[in-house]
């Protein structure tokens, strides 16, 4: 595999890693926001701080529970890059 193909492969892996690692908090915030928006529409309560506070709490909870897994994924990618850097450059 040439340098260009290797660079494109690693770039694609890095982008997929970003999507994979950022998915849990984004999906959790989306689910809470949608649920609260439906509840607010049904009850006609138009309080924006309720949605914001709930999203913040849920995102922090997801980061606490999934943060270790997320860090392990990024660490594994970084270790792979650093271990194989010499073979790609030379």
Buried (B, 14 or more C-beta within 10 A) or exposed (E): EEEEEEEEEBEEEEEEBEEEBEEBBEEBBEEBBEEBEEEBEEEEEEEEEEBEEBBEEBBEEBBEEBBEEBEEEBEEBEEEEEEEEEEEEE
